[in-house]
Amino acid sequence: MKLHRVAPFWPRARSVLAHACALAALTCAVRAAPRQESSAPPSQVTLLRLFDGDTLWGSIVGHDAQTLHVQRLDNGGKVRLPWTKLDPSLADELLEKYGYVDHSGDEVIIEADRLMLTDGSELVGIIVNRGQSELWIKTAQSTQPVPMLRVRGASTRVQVPALDVYTRDELYQQELSKLDANSAQSLWELSIYCERIYDFTHAVEHLQAAAALDPAFKPNEIATAVARNKIKVANQAQLDALREIDYDRVRGYFDRALQKIAAFQAAYPTSGYLQDAAKKKVAVEKARDAKLRERVVEYWHSWIGRLLETKTRDPQLTLEAAMSWVEEGLSKELLDAVAKDVQRAVSAEATPDLISRYWKERAPGRWRKASYGQGTFLLGDAEARKGLAPEEEEANKPQSETDNARKQLEERIARYLQNQEMVRKAKQSGEDDDGIEKFWREYSSFSKSQWLLAYYVEHSGDFQLGKPLFSNCPDCGGTGKREILNAVGKQNQGGNRGGSGPSGPNTQLVDCPMCHAIGVFRRVVYR
């Protein structure tokens, strides 16, 4: 009889036995863990994730600003782990939990109302009253009425520094009402709040009160905070000036912020905050550049429509004059208008050359459309149908009865067009000058502005163009011709109805009066 080998079973059994022994040892270790003052109860045993991916079971028995004190579960020994040895997310969580994250430099942030005004500016504050014709909005400087006619759209809620809306004293008094004067913890928390609202004098006052009330409460932290805030008290004016620079940058007052930075550097040539001022200058210039690029694109698209609408409201504007203006005058008027708005809203230092460069360097935005509409025929047949070549896949599709009938009609139209080619060349666009000008005079001002917009963006070279779009004329279905029935028929030669010759009803093709034989309406896609 052949015996089967059973040796492979032993490693598995040994592995199971080892796991069982380890579990028993872990249970005994938890139960036998020495109870000392710095030890955590067994219920606080936790798994600590380390920076290198390893783990450590133990109890947190203490901590300081540099290390975490852990009693190991495996051998009962104590170890001081530097915070950098822990997994970063765990270290951040524990540092925040134990109060080692300094929030004294974080400004107090609140919710406020933002109003966009008709002149492109914005106003941020708290709406304290809503009248019939105005809104009363509070800022740190004043409470002022804003006429409804100046407000563009509804207000929105935004997060802003509290000092933008309230004065320093108002914020201090609000928080002082929550103080428990008999609690060192409450005094400590109020001192941190005072530092965050740049009220360093009161911060020192409450820190010293907390130390006097309970000398054992955070002695090291309080001593450090007192020293830090005393330095800030001595430099209160400089810190307030730097904060005002940040305020101007956030609100988009870039020129004013740069002027304040220059004034700060001139007034405090030996200040320890000069490096901070230099960093703020870089931040202001970067924010100004980003806002300039954003507003140039916004104002460019806005002003081109406004200029065209204004121009086409003139009932005396002829097509010849409109084309001359679009080709020669529109670009300059557009650049001047955009420059004026950008200089007012962003920076007076924005030159037309800089604005033109930013327009050319703009990031691709959303696609926009402009249509020639019924005026497509004014472009001429070749220009109007440019880009309309049928795709091969469309040509290879199976033809329905409707498609076959349409194809036959198109063939008849092609033969007709061949016969009329000489006449078409003589008339060029198929209309005499008086007919074109009559059409232009009767064209609506909105349609004129759209036509000129489409022409400008397609021919100026200032825009990125997509593939043009076409829609069939609704009157002729895209053929450019209409088939009409002549019910009377042709008279016989010599006008004698009794003679021989063709008579009775017949059909004939005429140019579509809506699209003027072009067959399609052209739309331009641009950005």
Buried (B, 14 or more C-beta within 10 A) or exposed (E): EEEEEEEEEEEEEEEEEEEEEEEEEBEEBBEEBEEEEEBBEEEEBBEBBEBEEEEBBBBBBBBEEEBBBBBBBEEBEBEEBEBEBBBEEBBEEBBEEEEBEEEBEEBBEBEBBBBBBEEBEBBBBBBEEEEEEBBBBBBBEEEEEBEEEBBEEEBEEEEBBBBBBBBBEBBBEEBEEEBEEEBBEBBBBBBBBBBBBBBBEBBBBBBBBBBEBBEEBBEEBBEBBBEBBBEBBEBEEBBEBBBBBBBBBBBBBBBBBBEBBEEBBEEBEEBEBBEBBEEBBEBBBEBBBEBBBBBBBBBBBBBBEEBBBEBBEEEEBEBEEBEEBBEEEBBEBBBEBBBEBBBEBBBEEBEBEBBBEBBEEBEEEEEBBBBBBBBBBBBBBEBBBEEEEEEEEEEEEEEEEEEEEBEEBBEBBEEBBEEBEEEEEEEEBBBEEEEBBEBBEEBEBEBBBBBBBBBBBBBBEBBEBEEBBBEBBEBBBBBBBBEEEEEEEEEBEEEEEEEEEEEEEEEEBEBBEBBBBBBBBBBBBBB
